[in-house]
Amino acid sequence: MPNWTMVQALNNALALELERDERVLIFGEDVGKNGGVFRVTDGLQAQFGEERVFDTPLAESGIIGTAVGMALYGLRPIIEIQFAPFTFPAFNQIATQVTRMRYRSGGVFNVPLVIRTPTGGGVRPPEMHSDGVEAYYLHMQGIKVVMPSNPYDAKGLLHAAVDDPDPVLLLEPMKLYRSVRQDVPAERYTVPIGRAAVVKEGSDVTVIAYGAMVGVTLQAATQVEQDTGATIEVIDLRTIAPLDEATIAASVSKTGRAVIVHEAPRTGGVGAEVIALINEHCLYSLLKPVERVTGPDTPFPVPRLEDAILPNPDRVARAILRTLEP
Protein backbone atom coordinates (compact mmCIF):
# COMPACT_ATOMS: atom_id res chain seq x y z
CA MET A 1 0.00 0.00 0.00
CA PRO A 2 1.48 3.40 -0.93
CA ASN A 3 2.61 5.74 1.84
CA TRP A 4 1.37 9.09 0.55
CA THR A 5 1.14 12.73 1.49
CA MET A 6 -2.23 14.42 1.18
CA VAL A 7 -1.14 15.95 -2.14
CA GLN A 8 -0.30 12.51 -3.53
CA ALA A 9 -3.53 10.98 -2.25
CA LEU A 10 -5.63 13.73 -3.82
CA ASN A 11 -3.72 13.53 -7.11
CA ASN A 12 -4.36 9.79 -7.22
CA ALA A 13 -8.06 10.30 -6.51
CA LEU A 14 -8.38 12.88 -9.29
CA ALA A 15 -6.63 10.57 -11.76
CA LEU A 16 -8.96 7.71 -10.86
CA GLU A 17 -12.02 9.92 -11.40
CA LEU A 18 -10.81 11.13 -14.79
CA GLU A 19 -10.07 7.55 -15.82
CA ARG A 20 -13.40 6.20 -14.52
CA ASP A 21 -15.84 8.74 -15.94
CA GLU A 22 -15.40 10.75 -19.14
CA ARG A 23 -17.86 13.34 -17.77
CA VAL A 24 -15.30 14.42 -15.15
CA LEU A 25 -13.43 17.63 -15.94
CA ILE A 26 -10.85 19.45 -13.84
CA PHE A 27 -10.27 23.16 -14.26
CA GLY A 28 -9.16 26.26 -12.39
CA GLU A 29 -6.29 28.72 -12.19
CA ASP A 30 -2.97 27.10 -13.19
CA VAL A 31 -4.20 23.53 -12.65
CA GLY A 32 -3.12 22.39 -16.12
CA LYS A 33 0.51 22.68 -17.19
CA ASN A 34 1.68 23.92 -13.77
CA GLY A 35 -0.31 21.35 -11.82
CA GLY A 36 -1.90 23.83 -9.40
CA VAL A 37 -0.33 26.14 -6.86
CA PHE A 38 0.35 23.17 -4.55
CA ARG A 39 0.81 20.68 -7.43
CA VAL A 40 -2.27 18.62 -6.53
CA THR A 41 -3.13 18.30 -10.24
CA ASP A 42 0.45 17.75 -11.33
CA GLY A 43 0.73 15.55 -14.44
CA LEU A 44 -3.01 15.19 -15.01
CA GLN A 45 -3.17 17.40 -18.08
CA ALA A 46 -0.30 15.48 -19.69
CA GLN A 47 -2.08 12.20 -18.96
CA PHE A 48 -5.66 13.12 -19.86
CA GLY A 49 -5.34 16.04 -22.26
CA GLU A 50 -6.20 19.72 -22.34
CA GLU A 51 -9.91 19.09 -22.93
CA ARG A 52 -10.23 17.26 -19.60
CA VAL A 53 -7.79 19.27 -17.45
CA PHE A 54 -7.45 22.93 -18.33
CA ASP A 55 -6.59 26.38 -17.06
CA THR A 56 -9.06 29.22 -16.66
CA PRO A 57 -8.77 33.01 -16.48
CA LEU A 58 -8.19 34.54 -13.05
CA ALA A 59 -11.91 35.02 -12.43
CA GLU A 60 -13.42 32.89 -9.68
CA SER A 61 -16.97 33.97 -10.44
CA GLY A 62 -16.46 32.83 -14.02
CA ILE A 63 -14.98 29.50 -12.89
CA ILE A 64 -17.95 28.73 -10.63
CA GLY A 65 -20.52 29.99 -13.12
CA THR A 66 -19.05 27.86 -15.90
CA ALA A 67 -18.99 24.81 -13.62
CA VAL A 68 -22.66 25.28 -12.70
CA GLY A 69 -23.69 25.25 -16.35
CA MET A 70 -21.61 22.14 -17.01
CA ALA A 71 -23.01 20.31 -13.99
CA LEU A 72 -26.61 21.17 -14.89
CA TYR A 73 -26.21 19.52 -18.27
CA GLY A 74 -24.59 16.26 -17.28
CA LEU A 75 -20.89 16.86 -16.72
CA ARG A 76 -19.10 16.29 -13.39
CA PRO A 77 -16.74 19.25 -12.92
CA ILE A 78 -14.10 19.25 -10.19
CA ILE A 79 -12.78 22.78 -9.89
CA GLU A 80 -9.90 24.22 -7.92
CA ILE A 81 -10.01 27.67 -6.35
CA GLN A 82 -6.42 28.56 -5.53
CA PHE A 83 -7.06 29.57 -1.91
CA ALA A 84 -10.25 29.36 0.16
CA PRO A 85 -10.67 33.16 0.59
CA PHE A 86 -10.64 33.40 -3.21
CA THR A 87 -14.13 31.88 -3.10
CA PHE A 88 -15.34 35.30 -1.93
CA PRO A 89 -15.34 36.77 -5.48
CA ALA A 90 -17.60 33.84 -6.43
CA PHE A 91 -19.80 34.08 -3.34
CA ASN A 92 -22.80 35.21 -5.35
CA GLN A 93 -22.53 32.27 -7.75
CA ILE A 94 -22.18 29.79 -4.86
CA ALA A 95 -24.98 31.28 -2.75
CA THR A 96 -27.54 31.93 -5.48
CA GLN A 97 -26.78 29.29 -8.10
CA VAL A 98 -24.73 26.36 -6.78
CA THR A 99 -26.73 25.85 -3.58
CA ARG A 100 -30.24 26.72 -4.76
CA MET A 101 -30.67 25.04 -8.13
CA ARG A 102 -32.25 21.83 -6.81
CA TYR A 103 -34.69 23.81 -4.65
CA ARG A 104 -35.41 26.41 -7.32
CA SER A 105 -36.16 23.78 -9.96
CA GLY A 106 -38.31 21.66 -7.67
CA GLY A 107 -35.83 18.79 -7.89
CA VAL A 108 -35.66 18.77 -11.69
CA PHE A 109 -32.01 19.89 -11.74
CA ASN A 110 -29.11 19.24 -9.43
CA VAL A 111 -25.52 20.48 -9.40
CA PRO A 112 -23.03 17.60 -8.98
CA LEU A 113 -20.10 19.96 -8.54
CA VAL A 114 -16.95 19.58 -6.41
CA ILE A 115 -15.11 22.73 -5.34
CA ARG A 116 -11.59 22.01 -4.04
CA THR A 117 -9.62 24.70 -2.27
CA PRO A 118 -6.64 24.99 0.12
CA THR A 119 -7.43 26.52 3.50
CA GLY A 120 -5.97 27.48 6.84
CA GLY A 121 -2.74 28.74 8.31
CA GLY A 122 0.61 27.24 9.03
CA VAL A 123 2.51 27.78 5.77
CA ARG A 124 2.76 31.58 5.87
CA PRO A 125 1.33 32.62 2.50
CA PRO A 126 0.49 36.28 1.82
CA GLU A 127 -2.51 38.13 3.22
CA MET A 128 -5.99 36.93 2.18
CA HIS A 129 -4.80 33.36 1.58
CA SER A 130 -5.27 31.64 4.95
CA ASP A 131 -8.65 32.79 6.29
CA GLY A 132 -10.92 30.07 7.65
CA VAL A 133 -14.06 30.31 5.52
CA GLU A 134 -15.99 27.25 6.67
CA ALA A 135 -18.51 29.11 8.84
CA TYR A 136 -19.78 31.08 5.84
CA TYR A 137 -20.69 27.87 4.07
CA LEU A 138 -22.01 26.13 7.19
CA HIS A 139 -24.82 28.70 7.09
CA MET A 140 -25.42 28.19 3.37
CA GLN A 141 -27.99 25.45 2.86
CA GLY A 142 -27.61 23.26 -0.22
CA ILE A 143 -23.87 22.59 -0.15
CA LYS A 144 -21.95 20.00 1.85
CA VAL A 145 -18.65 21.09 3.45
CA VAL A 146 -15.86 18.65 4.30
CA MET A 147 -12.34 19.11 5.69
CA PRO A 148 -9.98 16.12 6.04
CA SER A 149 -7.24 15.78 8.63
CA ASN A 150 -5.15 13.11 6.90
CA PRO A 151 -4.33 11.69 3.44
CA TYR A 152 -6.64 8.65 3.74
CA ASP A 153 -9.70 10.75 4.52
CA ALA A 154 -8.78 13.36 1.89
CA LYS A 155 -8.86 10.79 -0.89
CA GLY A 156 -11.99 9.03 0.38
CA LEU A 157 -13.90 12.27 0.87
CA LEU A 158 -12.99 13.44 -2.63
CA HIS A 159 -14.34 10.24 -4.16
CA ALA A 160 -17.51 10.56 -2.04
CA ALA A 161 -17.89 14.19 -3.16
CA VAL A 162 -17.76 13.15 -6.82
CA ASP A 163 -20.43 10.51 -6.16
CA ASP A 164 -22.71 13.03 -4.44
CA PRO A 165 -25.53 14.40 -6.61
CA ASP A 166 -25.27 17.77 -4.89
CA PRO A 167 -22.41 20.30 -4.59
CA VAL A 168 -19.57 19.63 -2.15
CA LEU A 169 -16.93 22.07 -0.94
CA LEU A 170 -13.69 20.23 -0.09
CA LEU A 171 -11.49 22.38 2.15
CA GLU A 172 -7.92 21.04 2.10
CA PRO A 173 -5.66 22.19 4.98
CA MET A 174 -2.52 23.64 3.42
CA LYS A 175 -0.45 22.76 6.47
CA LEU A 176 -1.20 19.06 5.95
CA TYR A 177 -0.48 18.85 2.22
CA ARG A 178 3.05 17.52 2.70
CA SER A 179 3.60 17.39 6.47
CA VAL A 180 1.81 14.07 7.06
CA ARG A 181 2.19 10.68 5.39
CA GLN A 182 -0.17 7.73 5.67
CA ASP A 183 -0.79 4.35 4.07
CA VAL A 184 -3.50 4.97 1.46
CA PRO A 185 -5.07 2.36 -0.86
CA ALA A 186 -4.32 3.03 -4.52
CA GLU A 187 -7.78 1.83 -5.52
CA ARG A 188 -10.98 3.86 -5.26
CA TYR A 189 -12.83 3.98 -1.92
CA THR A 190 -15.09 6.47 -0.17
CA VAL A 191 -15.24 8.06 3.27
CA PRO A 192 -18.89 8.85 4.08
CA ILE A 193 -19.83 12.52 4.02
CA GLY A 194 -21.67 13.51 7.19
CA ARG A 195 -19.97 11.01 9.49
CA ALA A 196 -17.39 12.01 12.09
CA ALA A 197 -14.60 9.70 13.28
CA VAL A 198 -13.66 8.89 16.87
CA VAL A 199 -9.90 8.90 16.35
CA LYS A 200 -9.07 8.34 20.01
CA GLU A 201 -11.34 6.84 22.65
CA GLY A 202 -11.54 8.14 26.22
CA SER A 203 -13.96 8.53 29.09
CA ASP A 204 -13.25 11.87 30.82
CA VAL A 205 -13.32 14.66 28.19
CA THR A 206 -14.46 14.89 24.57
CA VAL A 207 -12.36 17.12 22.31
CA ILE A 208 -13.83 17.91 18.90
CA ALA A 209 -11.71 19.22 16.03
CA TYR A 210 -11.26 19.03 12.27
CA GLY A 211 -8.61 19.63 9.64
CA ALA A 212 -5.14 20.57 10.87
CA MET A 213 -6.43 20.96 14.42
CA VAL A 214 -6.95 17.21 14.82
CA GLY A 215 -3.21 16.64 15.05
CA VAL A 216 -2.86 19.56 17.49
CA THR A 217 -5.66 18.10 19.60
CA LEU A 218 -4.09 14.63 19.70
CA GLN A 219 -0.83 16.14 20.95
CA ALA A 220 -2.71 18.02 23.67
CA ALA A 221 -4.66 14.92 24.68
CA THR A 222 -1.47 12.91 25.08
CA GLN A 223 0.05 15.68 27.20
CA VAL A 224 -2.98 15.87 29.52
CA GLU A 225 -3.23 12.10 29.88
CA GLN A 226 0.42 11.88 30.90
CA ASP A 227 0.00 14.69 33.45
CA THR A 228 -3.35 13.73 34.98
CA GLY A 229 -4.21 10.11 34.22
CA ALA A 230 -7.50 11.19 32.64
CA THR A 231 -8.48 9.68 29.29
CA ILE A 232 -9.41 12.00 26.44
CA GLU A 233 -11.75 11.15 23.56
CA VAL A 234 -10.94 12.95 20.29
CA ILE A 235 -13.49 13.36 17.50
CA ASP A 236 -12.53 14.40 13.97
CA LEU A 237 -15.64 15.99 12.47
CA ARG A 238 -14.42 15.43 8.88
CA THR A 239 -17.73 16.91 7.66
CA ILE A 240 -18.68 20.40 8.80
CA ALA A 241 -22.02 20.49 6.99
CA PRO A 242 -23.97 18.41 7.79
CA LEU A 243 -22.56 17.85 11.28
CA ASP A 244 -22.66 14.35 12.73
CA GLU A 245 -24.93 15.11 15.67
CA ALA A 246 -25.20 11.48 16.79
CA THR A 247 -21.46 10.95 17.25
CA ILE A 248 -21.03 14.26 19.08
CA ALA A 249 -23.98 13.62 21.39
CA ALA A 250 -22.98 10.05 22.21
CA SER A 251 -19.45 11.06 23.16
CA VAL A 252 -20.34 14.10 25.27
CA SER A 253 -23.13 12.19 27.03
CA LYS A 254 -20.49 9.63 28.00
CA THR A 255 -17.72 12.00 29.14
CA GLY A 256 -19.73 14.95 30.50
CA ARG A 257 -17.06 17.41 29.35
CA ALA A 258 -16.27 18.93 25.97
CA VAL A 259 -13.74 21.16 24.21
CA ILE A 260 -14.08 22.37 20.59
CA VAL A 261 -10.99 23.38 18.62
CA HIS A 262 -10.77 25.27 15.32
CA GLU A 263 -8.41 27.87 13.89
CA ALA A 264 -11.10 30.04 12.27
CA PRO A 265 -12.43 33.03 14.26
CA ARG A 266 -14.44 32.33 17.40
CA THR A 267 -17.69 34.28 16.93
CA GLY A 268 -20.28 32.48 14.81
CA GLY A 269 -17.87 29.64 14.11
CA VAL A 270 -18.31 25.90 13.86
CA GLY A 271 -17.56 25.64 17.59
CA ALA A 272 -20.59 27.77 18.43
CA GLU A 273 -22.84 25.47 16.42
CA VAL A 274 -21.36 22.38 18.08
CA ILE A 275 -21.98 23.90 21.51
CA ALA A 276 -25.60 24.54 20.54
CA LEU A 277 -25.96 20.88 19.53
CA ILE A 278 -24.40 19.77 22.82
CA ASN A 279 -26.82 21.95 24.77
CA GLU A 280 -29.76 20.52 22.85
CA HIS A 281 -28.78 16.87 23.27
CA CYS A 282 -26.46 16.61 26.29
CA LEU A 283 -27.23 19.50 28.67
CA TYR A 284 -28.01 17.30 31.66
CA SER A 285 -24.87 15.23 31.08
CA LEU A 286 -22.51 18.22 31.25
CA LEU A 287 -20.31 18.45 34.33
CA LYS A 288 -18.57 21.69 33.27
CA PRO A 289 -19.21 24.41 30.67
CA VAL A 290 -18.00 23.60 27.15
CA GLU A 291 -14.66 25.18 26.25
CA ARG A 292 -13.63 26.66 22.90
CA VAL A 293 -10.10 27.04 21.56
CA THR A 294 -10.18 29.08 18.35
CA GLY A 295 -8.58 31.82 16.36
CA PRO A 296 -9.30 35.39 17.49
CA ASP A 297 -11.96 37.61 15.99
CA THR A 298 -9.43 39.42 13.81
CA PRO A 299 -8.35 39.27 10.19
CA PHE A 300 -5.76 36.56 9.59
CA PRO A 301 -2.41 38.24 10.33
CA VAL A 302 0.73 38.73 8.31
CA PRO A 303 2.91 35.59 8.08
CA ARG A 304 5.28 36.42 10.95
CA LEU A 305 2.33 36.61 13.39
CA GLU A 306 0.62 33.34 12.44
CA ASP A 307 1.95 31.44 15.44
CA ALA A 308 0.44 34.03 17.77
CA ILE A 309 -3.13 33.25 16.73
CA LEU A 310 -3.19 29.58 15.73
CA PRO A 311 -4.33 27.12 18.43
CA ASN A 312 -1.45 25.02 19.69
CA PRO A 313 -1.20 21.94 21.95
CA ASP A 314 -0.57 24.04 25.07
CA ARG A 315 -3.71 26.15 24.56
CA VAL A 316 -5.81 23.05 23.92
CA ALA A 317 -4.32 21.27 26.94
CA ARG A 318 -5.14 24.21 29.22
CA ALA A 319 -8.76 24.14 28.00
CA ILE A 320 -8.99 20.40 28.68
CA LEU A 321 -7.57 20.92 32.17
CA ARG A 322 -10.17 23.60 32.91
CA THR A 323 -12.93 21.11 32.18
CA LEU A 324 -11.29 18.63 34.57
CA GLU A 325 -11.17 21.08 37.48
CA PRO A 326 -13.46 20.18 40.42
C-alpha positions in Angstrom: 0.0 0.0 0.0 1.5 3.4 -0.9 2.6 5.7 1.8 1.4 9.1 0.6 1.1 12.7 1.5 -2.2 14.4 1.2 -1.1 16.0 -2.1 -0.3 12.5 -3.5 -3.5 11.0 -2.2 -5.6 13.7 -3.8 -3.7 13.5 -7.1 -4.4 9.8 -7.2 -8.1 10.3 -6.5 -8.4 12.9 -9.3 -6.6 10.6 -11.8 -9.0 7.7 -10.9 -12.0 9.9 -11.4 -10.8 11.1 -14.8 -10.1 7.6 -15.8 -13.4 6.2 -14.5 -15.8 8.7 -15.9 -15.4 10.7 -19.1 -17.9 13.3 -17.8 -15.3 14.4 -15.1 -13.4 17.6 -15.9 -10.9 19.5 -13.8 -10.3 23.2 -14.3 -9.2 26.3 -12.4 -6.3 28.7 -12.2 -3.0 27.1 -13.2 -4.2 23.5 -12.7 -3.1 22.4 -16.1 0.5 22.7 -17.2 1.7 23.9 -13.8 -0.3 21.3 -11.8 -1.9 23.8 -9.4 -0.3 26.1 -6.9 0.3 23.2 -4.5 0.8 20.7 -7.4 -2.3 18.6 -6.5 -3.1 18.3 -10.2 0.5 17.7 -11.3 0.7 15.5 -14.4 -3.0 15.2 -15.0 -3.2 17.4 -18.1 -0.3 15.5 -19.7 -2.1 12.2 -19.0 -5.7 13.1 -19.9 -5.3 16.0 -22.3 -6.2 19.7 -22.3 -9.9 19.1 -22.9 -10.2 17.3 -19.6 -7.8 19.3 -17.4 -7.5 22.9 -18.3 -6.6 26.4 -17.1 -9.1 29.2 -16.7 -8.8 33.0 -16.5 -8.2 34.5 -13.1 -11.9 35.0 -12.4 -13.4 32.9 -9.7 -17.0 34.0 -10.4 -16.5 32.8 -14.0 -15.0 29.5 -12.9 -17.9 28.7 -10.6 -20.5 30.0 -13.1 -19.0 27.9 -15.9 -19.0 24.8 -13.6 -22.7 25.3 -12.7 -23.7 25.2 -16.4 -21.6 22.1 -17.0 -23.0 20.3 -14.0 -26.6 21.2 -14.9 -26.2 19.5 -18.3 -24.6 16.3 -17.3 -20.9 16.9 -16.7 -19.1 16.3 -13.4 -16.7 19.2 -12.9 -14.1 19.2 -10.2 -12.8 22.8 -9.9 -9.9 24.2 -7.9 -10.0 27.7 -6.4 -6.4 28.6 -5.5 -7.1 29.6 -1.9 -10.2 29.4 0.2 -10.7 33.2 0.6 -10.6 33.4 -3.2 -14.1 31.9 -3.1 -15.3 35.3 -1.9 -15.3 36.8 -5.5 -17.6 33.8 -6.4 -19.8 34.1 -3.3 -22.8 35.2 -5.4 -22.5 32.3 -7.7 -22.2 29.8 -4.9 -25.0 31.3 -2.7 -27.5 31.9 -5.5 -26.8 29.3 -8.1 -24.7 26.4 -6.8 -26.7 25.9 -3.6 -30.2 26.7 -4.8 -30.7 25.0 -8.1 -32.3 21.8 -6.8 -34.7 23.8 -4.6 -35.4 26.4 -7.3 -36.2 23.8 -10.0 -38.3 21.7 -7.7 -35.8 18.8 -7.9 -35.7 18.8 -11.7 -32.0 19.9 -11.7 -29.1 19.2 -9.4 -25.5 20.5 -9.4 -23.0 17.6 -9.0 -20.1 20.0 -8.5 -17.0 19.6 -6.4 -15.1 22.7 -5.3 -11.6 22.0 -4.0 -9.6 24.7 -2.3 -6.6 25.0 0.1 -7.4 26.5 3.5 -6.0 27.5 6.8 -2.7 28.7 8.3 0.6 27.2 9.0 2.5 27.8 5.8 2.8 31.6 5.9 1.3 32.6 2.5 0.5 36.3 1.8 -2.5 38.1 3.2 -6.0 36.9 2.2 -4.8 33.4 1.6 -5.3 31.6 5.0 -8.6 32.8 6.3 -10.9 30.1 7.6 -14.1 30.3 5.5 -16.0 27.3 6.7 -18.5 29.1 8.8 -19.8 31.1 5.8 -20.7 27.9 4.1 -22.0 26.1 7.2 -24.8 28.7 7.1 -25.4 28.2 3.4 -28.0 25.5 2.9 -27.6 23.3 -0.2 -23.9 22.6 -0.1 -21.9 20.0 1.9 -18.7 21.1 3.5 -15.9 18.7 4.3 -12.3 19.1 5.7 -10.0 16.1 6.0 -7.2 15.8 8.6 -5.1 13.1 6.9 -4.3 11.7 3.4 -6.6 8.6 3.7 -9.7 10.8 4.5 -8.8 13.4 1.9 -8.9 10.8 -0.9 -12.0 9.0 0.4 -13.9 12.3 0.9 -13.0 13.4 -2.6 -14.3 10.2 -4.2 -17.5 10.6 -2.0 -17.9 14.2 -3.2 -17.8 13.1 -6.8 -20.4 10.5 -6.2 -22.7 13.0 -4.4 -25.5 14.4 -6.6 -25.3 17.8 -4.9 -22.4 20.3 -4.6 -19.6 19.6 -2.2 -16.9 22.1 -0.9 -13.7 20.2 -0.1 -11.5 22.4 2.1 -7.9 21.0 2.1 -5.7 22.2 5.0 -2.5 23.6 3.4 -0.5 22.8 6.5 -1.2 19.1 6.0 -0.5 18.9 2.2 3.1 17.5 2.7 3.6 17.4 6.5 1.8 14.1 7.1 2.2 10.7 5.4 -0.2 7.7 5.7 -0.8 4.3 4.1 -3.5 5.0 1.5 -5.1 2.4 -0.9 -4.3 3.0 -4.5 -7.8 1.8 -5.5 -11.0 3.9 -5.3 -12.8 4.0 -1.9 -15.1 6.5 -0.2 -15.2 8.1 3.3 -18.9 8.9 4.1 -19.8 12.5 4.0 -21.7 13.5 7.2 -20.0 11.0 9.5 -17.4 12.0 12.1 -14.6 9.7 13.3 -13.7 8.9 16.9 -9.9 8.9 16.3 -9.1 8.3 20.0 -11.3 6.8 22.7 -11.5 8.1 26.2 -14.0 8.5 29.1 -13.3 11.9 30.8 -13.3 14.7 28.2 -14.5 14.9 24.6 -12.4 17.1 22.3 -13.8 17.9 18.9 -11.7 19.2 16.0 -11.3 19.0 12.3 -8.6 19.6 9.6 -5.1 20.6 10.9 -6.4 21.0 14.4 -7.0 17.2 14.8 -3.2 16.6 15.1 -2.9 19.6 17.5 -5.7 18.1 19.6 -4.1 14.6 19.7 -0.8 16.1 21.0 -2.7 18.0 23.7 -4.7 14.9 24.7 -1.5 12.9 25.1 0.1 15.7 27.2 -3.0 15.9 29.5 -3.2 12.1 29.9 0.4 11.9 30.9 0.0 14.7 33.4 -3.4 13.7 35.0 -4.2 10.1 34.2 -7.5 11.2 32.6 -8.5 9.7 29.3 -9.4 12.0 26.4 -11.7 11.1 23.6 -10.9 12.9 20.3 -13.5 13.4 17.5 -12.5 14.4 14.0 -15.6 16.0 12.5 -14.4 15.4 8.9 -17.7 16.9 7.7 -18.7 20.4 8.8 -22.0 20.5 7.0 -24.0 18.4 7.8 -22.6 17.9 11.3 -22.7 14.4 12.7 -24.9 15.1 15.7 -25.2 11.5 16.8 -21.5 11.0 17.3 -21.0 14.3 19.1 -24.0 13.6 21.4 -23.0 10.0 22.2 -19.4 11.1 23.2 -20.3 14.1 25.3 -23.1 12.2 27.0 -20.5 9.6 28.0 -17.7 12.0 29.1 -19.7 15.0 30.5 -17.1 17.4 29.4 -16.3 18.9 26.0 -13.7 21.2 24.2 -14.1 22.4 20.6 -11.0 23.4 18.6 -10.8 25.3 15.3 -8.4 27.9 13.9 -11.1 30.0 12.3 -12.4 33.0 14.3 -14.4 32.3 17.4 -17.7 34.3 16.9 -20.3 32.5 14.8 -17.9 29.6 14.1 -18.3 25.9 13.9 -17.6 25.6 17.6 -20.6 27.8 18.4 -22.8 25.5 16.4 -21.4 22.4 18.1 -22.0 23.9 21.5 -25.6 24.5 20.5 -26.0 20.9 19.5 -24.4 19.8 22.8 -26.8 22.0 24.8 -29.8 20.5 22.8 -28.8 16.9 23.3 -26.5 16.6 26.3 -27.2 19.5 28.7 -28.0 17.3 31.7 -24.9 15.2 31.1 -22.5 18.2 31.3 -20.3 18.5 34.3 -18.6 21.7 33.3 -19.2 24.4 30.7 -18.0 23.6 27.2 -14.7 25.2 26.2 -13.6 26.7 22.9 -10.1 27.0 21.6 -10.2 29.1 18.4 -8.6 31.8 16.4 -9.3 35.4 17.5 -12.0 37.6 16.0 -9.4 39.4 13.8 -8.3 39.3 10.2 -5.8 36.6 9.6 -2.4 38.2 10.3 0.7 38.7 8.3 2.9 35.6 8.1 5.3 36.4 10.9 2.3 36.6 13.4 0.6 33.3 12.4 2.0 31.4 15.4 0.4 34.0 17.8 -3.1 33.2 16.7 -3.2 29.6 15.7 -4.3 27.1 18.4 -1.4 25.0 19.7 -1.2 21.9 21.9 -0.6 24.0 25.1 -3.7 26.2 24.6 -5.8 23.1 23.9 -4.3 21.3 26.9 -5.1 24.2 29.2 -8.8 24.1 28.0 -9.0 20.4 28.7 -7.6 20.9 32.2 -10.2 23.6 32.9 -12.9 21.1 32.2 -11.3 18.6 34.6 -11.2 21.1 37.5 -13.5 20.2 40.4 
